[in-house]
């Protein structure tokens, strides 16, 4: 077994070496006892702040966390609060650690091919099979030893993993060589087969860099709200807006945004998650920090939603409340572009994360529906957002006008979690909707479309590929297929014979 000849130095042969820690003694203590003691202090302080204990039982399955990677004296408490969202006894088959390069920019993505990584707490194995498979199948993914030799975004997380988990699986260290939407989408597509509750994804990321304390707090709060929405475009737009504000000292609202947005793309394609901000601090909160020039740190957890959790709890009272929220939102937004506040006394079912579509009808004719799939957010909020989208963003129709409001009927469809299938034979045309994903292309049909049109299963998939995903008729065979169910309910028809609409 060949060891490094110096800190962070590796032999080139993949899978035949150990990678030694490069930041022990700088970012965190270099001696095992001191490091264990420091981690224990960080977890105790995080527990005091968040009112959680390390062994708290939780019903949610944490599938991903976003945690910072600065020195432990600056961001260690925030990172600890992220790990504490996961029960200490939890185990995962693999732990993917993703960060954006901090040392050298390069094209594509690099995955470490060392056999293991050594920290003061011992060895962590790297999953050679997954690393090799990703490199072999994806031209943009490589093994660049220099990308991993001194990459704090990966290394800073390793002692937390070793301390908090007793028997979790090997790690897959991934470094993105540059920041781009295309690169984030490509990586998300490559990792999607492993993006499930069996594996943990750790996004090692900092937020705003070098603005004054108050400005960092404001900008980072907006970033967290965008992440909480689960919408990658909203997160990207929040960063762009912050960059354009000419805030003193701000070099970037997030130097690691490509890693975060890759996670959001994965959640958008193949997850059923709700994102929960856990703790925020910045370097100005450390006794060592300068409040005139700070770096922002968030801990955010992505938790799995039980597939039938929302639909089982929707009774007539909840359905009526959702229709009332949609109606008041439609009326307010179309009349004066305002969105009413959601009532605070809603039952728990309407606060649970879910996906939903809102359809607007004029008599029997569709007047607007945006079948844009976003990650789950609280159901009441989702209905509000999709109501506005249906009324204003459906490119097939002109935006709804105030004179039409009295003739519009609202229909709401609440979706279950998506289940990936391996064969079209698993599709039940009577109850399943279908969702097709191939690279950046995706298409969706709600349940009942095949029966309405008299299509077979293959015809349904062909139409989904061509009309919805912009692919060739047969290209559904090259993509990934998901099925879901829907609970649909609507207002009583306000006017079954509306006048002709001008669109």
C-alpha positions, -999 to +999 in steps of 0.1 A: +000+000+000+015+033-011+011+063+011+015+100+002+050+114+002+037+146+019+005+162+031-022+159+004+002+142-021-010+111-039+004+085-062-015+086-096-027+050-097-064+050-089-076+027-062-041+017-049-034+045-024-045+063+007-050+101+008-037+118+039-053+148+055-040+181+043-058+204+068-054+187+101-038+212+124-051+242+105-089+238+099-093+214+128-071+197+154-044+173+142-044+150+172-072+124+177-081+132+213-081+169+207-102+165+175-127+142+193-130+167+221-135+196+197-162+178+178-180+169+211-179+206+221-194+216+187-222+192+189-230+203+225-231+239+214-253+231+184-277+211+207-279+241+230-287+265+201-311+242+182-327+225+213-320+191+198-301+162+212-279+139+192-301+109+198-334+126+191-357+102+173-371+116+141-397+103+117-382+119+087-354+103+067-327+129+060-315+124+024-292+154+021-276+182+041-260+215+031-232+223+056-202+248+056-165+239+053-146+267+070-123+261+099-141+246+129-137+278+150-157+297+124-183+273+110-181+241+131-212+247+152-233+253+120-219+221+104-226+201+136-262+213+136-266+199+101-253+165+111-275+165+142-305+165+119-296+129+113-300+104+141-267+092+153-276+056+147-286+062+111-267+043+084-264+049+047-250+027+019-229+055+006-221+091+015-217+114-015-197+146-007-200+174-033-182+207-033-171+233-058-133+236-063-115+261-040-080+257-053-079+253-090-105+257-117-108+229-143-134+216-168-159+191-157-160+171-124-134+151-106-140+121-084-113+109-060-100+074-069-079+069-038-087+037-019-093+056+013-088+089+031-069+092+064-079+118+091-068+119+128-099+097+135-089+069+111-096+058+076-127+064+054-131+041+024-140+055-010-165+035-031-143+026-060-172+009-079-194+040-080-165+063-087-153+041-116-188+037-130-194+075-130-161+081-147-167+054-173-202+065-182-200+103-182-174+121-204-175+152-181-165+132-150-128+124-145-102+116-119-079+145-114-056+138-084-046+175-080-083+185-076-084+165-043-050+171-028-059+203-009-097+206-012-111+217+021-147+214+009-143+176+011-118+171+039-135+193+065-166+171+064-147+138+070-142+141+108-179+150+112-189+118+094-165+097+114-176+112+147-213+112+141-219+078+123-210+045+137-213+023+107-222+042+076-210+032+041-180+045+021-177+080+007-177+093-029-158+127-029-168+149-058-153+182-068-169+204-094-142+222-114-162+253-122-196+269-117-222+266-145-259+257-148-250+231-175-224+215-153-248+214-124-275+197-145-250+172-160-238+162-125-274+159-112-283+136-141-253+114-135-259+110-098-297+106-100-296+068-099-281+070-064-303+099-052-326+080-029-330+075+009-304+047+010-276+072+004-267+105+021-257+135+000-236+161+017-233+195-001-202+212+013-209+249+007-205+284+021-228+313+012-220+350+009-184+360+008-169+392+023-199+416+027-205+433+060-223+413+087-258+427+083-257+425+045-245+389+047-274+380+070-299+396+046-285+380+015-281+346+030-316+346+043-329+351+008-307+323-005-321+300+022-357+309+013-350+300-023-334+267-014-364+260+008-387+264-022-367+235-039-368+254-072-333+256-088-343+285-110-355+305-080-322+299-062-302+309-093-323+341-097-318+349-060-281+347-064-282+368-096-303+395-079-279+397-050-249+399-073-265+429-091-271+449-059-235+461-057-232+453-020-199+466-005-173+438-004-195+411-018-175+389-041-203+362-045-235+353-028-223+317-028-190+305-041-204+269-040-237+276-057-232+251-085-230+223-059-262+235-042-281+239-075-270+204-086-287+191-054-318+211-063-319+196-098-316+161-083-345+168-059-365+183-088-360+152-110-360+123-086-367+133-050-397+139-028-380+162-003-387+192+019-358+215+027-355+227+063-331+255+073-316+245+106-290+271+117-274+303+103-243+320+114-215+338+096-178+343+104-186+375+122-202+355+150-169+339+158-146+357+183-120+355+155-141+371+128-142+405+113-178+418+111-169+441+082-159+412+060-177+379+067-185+346+051-220+331+055-228+296+068-260+277+066-270+242+078-300+230+057-315+194+057-334+178+029-359+153+044-379+126+026-417+129+026-437+097+031-453+089-003-489+088+008-485+112+038-503+141+023-531+124+003-542+103+032-548+133+054-568+154+028-605+154+038-634+176+027-624+204+051-588+205+038-599+203+001-623+232+007-596+253+024-572+247-006-599+258-031-605+289-010-568+297-009-566+292-047-597+313-054-586+342-031-551+341-047-565+342-082-588+371-075-562+391-057-533+386-081-554+393-113-571+424-098-541+441-082-511+417-084-511+410-047-510+376-030-531+372+001-516+359+033-523+322+040-545+317+071-525+308+101-550+283+115-547+257+088-546+220+098-513+200+097-522+184+063-520+217+045-486+225+060-471+192+048-449+194+017-464+181-015-465+187-052-497+200-068-511+214-100-539+240-104-561+239-135-583+268-145-614+260-166-639+281-186-668+257-187-653+225-201-624+243-217-590+245-201-580+281-195-546+275-178-524+249-162-487+249-158-473+213-155-440+224-143-427+200-117-412+216-087-400+200-055-425+197-027-431+227-005-460+232+020-492+223+002-510+256+009-480+276-005-477+252-035-514+258-044-508+296-042-478+295-065-494+271-090-526+292-091-506+323-102-486+302-126-517+287-142-533+322-146-502+340-160-475+316-174-493+290-195-479+299-230-509+283-247-532+311-234-530+348-228-529+358-191-563+357-173-581+390-172-603+404-144-634+402-166-630+364-168-628+357-131-665+351-127-665+324-153-634+304-141-636+272-122-606+260-102-594+224-101-566+212-078-545+180-083-523+168-054-497+144-064-482+114-045-444+109-044-429+097-077-419+060-079-393+050-104-402+020-125-381-003-147-408-014-172-438+001-189-457-030-177-458-014-142-480+015-154-516+012-145-534+034-170-564+038-148-546+053-118-511+063-127-497+095-141-463+092-158-432+113-156-403+109-181-368+122-177-339+120-202-310+143-194-324+178-194-356+168-211-387+159-191-424+154-197-455+146-176-490+134-181-516+133-153-536+101-148-565+095-172-548+109-203-544+075-220-581+066-214-593+100-225-574+097-258-577+059-263-539+054-261-520+022-253-492+024-227-466+027-254-486+054-272-489+073-239-451+072-235-445+081-272-468+112-268-451+121-235-417+119-251-426+139-282-452+164-271-441+169-235-404+163-233-394+174-268-378+141-277-383+115-304-413+092-303-391+062-293-368+080-270-388+073-238-370+039-240-337+057-233-350+077-203-361+071-168-398+065-160-417+074-129-453+069-119-475+087-094-511+090-083-533+121-079-562+133-058-582+158-079-610+180-067-627+212-080-651+240-073-687+237-083-690+252-118-696+289-115-710+293-150-713+262-172-718+284-203-692+312-203-690+337-231-663+332-257-628+340-243-606+363-263-575+341-266 
